[in-house]
Amino acid sequence: MTMDRTSNSKATSRRSFLAVGGVALSALTMGLSACAQEDALAQQAKAGDNKNYVAGDGSVTEFAKADRKSAVELKGTLFDGTAVAPKDLIGKVTVLNFWFAACAPCRVEAPLLEELHQEFKSKGVQFYGVNLRDEKATADAFDQTFNLTYPSFNDKDGAVLLSVSGIVPPGAVPTTLVLDKEGKVAARVLGEIEKSTLKALITTAVAE
């Protein structure tokens, strides 16, 4: 069973299925079986609107522990050259935030992510940005502007994005994932986060 919460309190923003660029995402919802259907985000991704990114609607999906897929096979390299492997996710709650510097919602939520990073790092929660487009100098400037202390992957080759294929729609930036202590996706936020909502998702994962 999958439980949905929306940060904007609009029940109509809840989705049970997402298909983007031919990649189908099945999300289990209460009382509904998964079925093939294309939502507004998928349509926006295909149509394009000259923003150079797809803005999510802020919808939040939580995946019940019994319904989570296998652990994310995340492999990538941070901008500082550090390699991260799947074993580095085990035993810790991990927050992955997909971003790039020209994305306006990414700039809005960056300080909130840093605040949550500071709040939860003593509880064993690790934060990673996943930068999909920028050169190191641009990413470093973004970090300095918003005083970000957690690292980001240089994911121009799409390796990290590929590891969560079917969970993160291509081009949907920002998207934030909360991985449980087994490296499985416990929750997903499509679009700009609300601090209180992401805090609740992280707290739930830590308590498991």
C-alpha positions in Angstrom: 0.0 0.0 0.0 1.3 3.4 -0.9 0.4 6.5 1.1 0.2 9.9 -0.6 0.6 13.3 1.1 0.5 16.6 -0.9 2.3 19.7 0.4 -0.2 22.0 -1.2 -3.2 20.2 0.4 -4.8 19.6 -3.0 -6.2 16.0 -3.2 -6.2 16.3 -7.0 -2.4 16.5 -7.1 -2.1 12.8 -6.1 -1.1 10.4 -8.8 -1.1 6.7 -9.0 0.9 6.3 -12.2 3.5 8.3 -14.1 4.9 7.7 -17.6 7.6 9.9 -19.1 9.5 9.3 -22.3 8.2 5.7 -22.5 9.4 4.9 -19.0 6.5 3.7 -16.8 6.4 4.3 -13.1 3.9 2.3 -11.1 3.0 3.7 -7.7 0.6 1.7 -5.5 -2.2 3.8 -3.9 -4.8 3.0 -1.4 -7.7 1.0 -2.9 -6.4 1.3 -6.5 -4.4 -1.1 -8.6 -1.7 0.3 -10.8 -2.8 1.1 -14.3 -1.2 2.8 -17.3 -2.1 6.4 -17.5 -0.3 9.6 -18.4 -0.4 12.5 -15.9 0.1 16.3 -16.3 3.8 16.0 -15.5 4.4 13.5 -18.2 2.5 15.7 -20.7 4.6 18.7 -19.7 7.8 16.7 -20.1 6.8 15.8 -23.6 5.4 19.1 -24.7 8.2 21.3 -23.3 7.6 24.9 -22.3 10.9 26.7 -22.9 11.9 26.5 -19.2 14.6 24.0 -20.0 13.3 21.9 -17.1 10.1 20.2 -16.0 8.7 21.7 -12.8 6.9 19.1 -10.6 3.7 19.9 -8.9 4.9 19.3 -5.3 3.2 16.0 -5.0 4.6 13.7 -2.3 4.5 9.9 -2.5 5.4 7.6 0.3 6.0 3.9 -0.3 5.0 1.5 2.5 8.0 -0.6 3.6 6.5 -3.8 2.2 5.9 -2.2 -1.2 9.4 -0.8 -1.8 11.4 -2.0 -4.7 14.9 -3.3 -4.4 17.7 -1.1 -3.1 19.0 1.6 -5.4 22.2 0.6 -7.2 23.6 4.1 -6.9 27.1 4.6 -8.3 28.5 8.0 -9.0 31.3 10.5 -8.4 31.0 13.6 -6.3 32.4 16.9 -7.6 35.3 16.5 -5.2 36.2 13.2 -6.8 34.8 10.9 -4.1 33.2 7.7 -5.5 29.9 6.6 -3.9 28.8 3.0 -4.1 25.6 1.2 -3.1 27.2 0.0 0.1 27.6 3.6 1.2 23.8 3.8 1.5 23.3 0.9 3.9 22.6 1.7 7.5 21.8 5.4 6.9 18.8 7.3 5.7 19.9 9.1 2.5 18.3 12.2 0.9 19.0 12.7 -2.8 18.1 16.1 -4.3 18.2 16.4 -8.1 19.1 19.9 -9.2 21.0 22.3 -11.4 21.9 26.0 -10.9 19.6 27.6 -13.4 16.5 25.9 -12.0 14.6 28.5 -10.0 12.8 26.1 -7.6 16.2 24.6 -6.8 17.5 28.0 -5.7 14.4 28.5 -3.4 14.7 25.1 -1.7 18.5 25.0 -1.3 18.7 26.8 2.0 15.9 24.6 3.4 17.8 21.5 2.4 20.9 22.8 4.1 18.9 23.5 7.3 17.5 19.9 7.3 21.0 18.6 6.6 22.3 20.4 9.7 19.3 19.2 11.8 19.6 15.5 10.8 23.3 14.8 10.3 23.8 13.9 13.9 21.1 11.3 13.5 23.1 9.5 10.7 21.1 11.1 7.8 23.3 11.9 4.7 22.4 14.4 2.1 23.6 14.4 -1.5 22.8 16.7 -4.3 22.6 15.2 -7.8 23.6 17.9 -10.4 22.5 16.9 -13.8 23.9 19.7 -16.0 26.5 22.0 -14.5 30.3 22.2 -14.7 32.1 22.1 -11.4 32.7 25.8 -11.2 29.0 26.5 -11.6 28.1 23.9 -9.0 30.7 25.3 -6.6 29.4 28.8 -7.0 25.9 27.6 -6.2 27.1 25.9 -3.1 28.9 29.0 -2.0 25.9 31.2 -2.7 23.6 29.1 -0.5 26.3 28.0 2.0 25.6 24.3 1.2 27.9 21.9 3.1 26.6 18.6 1.8 28.2 17.3 -1.4 26.8 16.8 -4.9 27.2 14.2 -7.6 28.5 15.3 -11.0 25.8 13.5 -12.9 26.2 14.9 -16.4 26.6 11.3 -17.6 23.3 10.4 -16.0 24.6 7.4 -13.9 22.8 8.4 -10.7 19.6 9.3 -12.6 19.7 5.9 -14.3 20.0 4.1 -11.0 16.5 5.5 -10.1 15.0 5.1 -13.5 11.2 4.7 -13.1 11.2 6.7 -9.9 12.6 10.1 -11.0 11.1 11.3 -14.3 13.7 12.5 -16.8 13.9 16.3 -16.7 11.8 16.6 -13.5 13.9 19.1 -11.5 13.9 19.4 -8.6 13.0 16.0 -7.4 13.9 14.8 -3.9 14.1 11.2 -2.7 14.3 9.8 0.8 16.0 6.4 0.9 15.6 4.1 3.9 18.4 2.4 5.7 18.4 -0.4 3.2 18.9 2.0 0.3 15.3 1.6 -0.9 13.1 4.6 -2.0 10.8 5.4 0.9 9.4 8.7 -0.3 9.6 11.1 -3.3 8.8 14.8 -3.8 8.2 15.9 -7.3 9.0 19.6 -7.4 10.0 22.2 -4.8 10.0 20.8 -1.3 8.2 22.2 1.8 10.6 22.0 4.7 8.0 20.6 7.2 6.9 17.9 4.7 10.5 16.7 4.0 11.3 16.8 7.7 8.4 14.5 8.4 9.4 12.1 5.6 13.0 12.0 7.0 11.8 11.6 10.6 9.7 8.6 9.5 12.6 6.9 7.7 14.9 7.5 10.7 12.4 5.9 13.1 12.1 2.7 11.0 
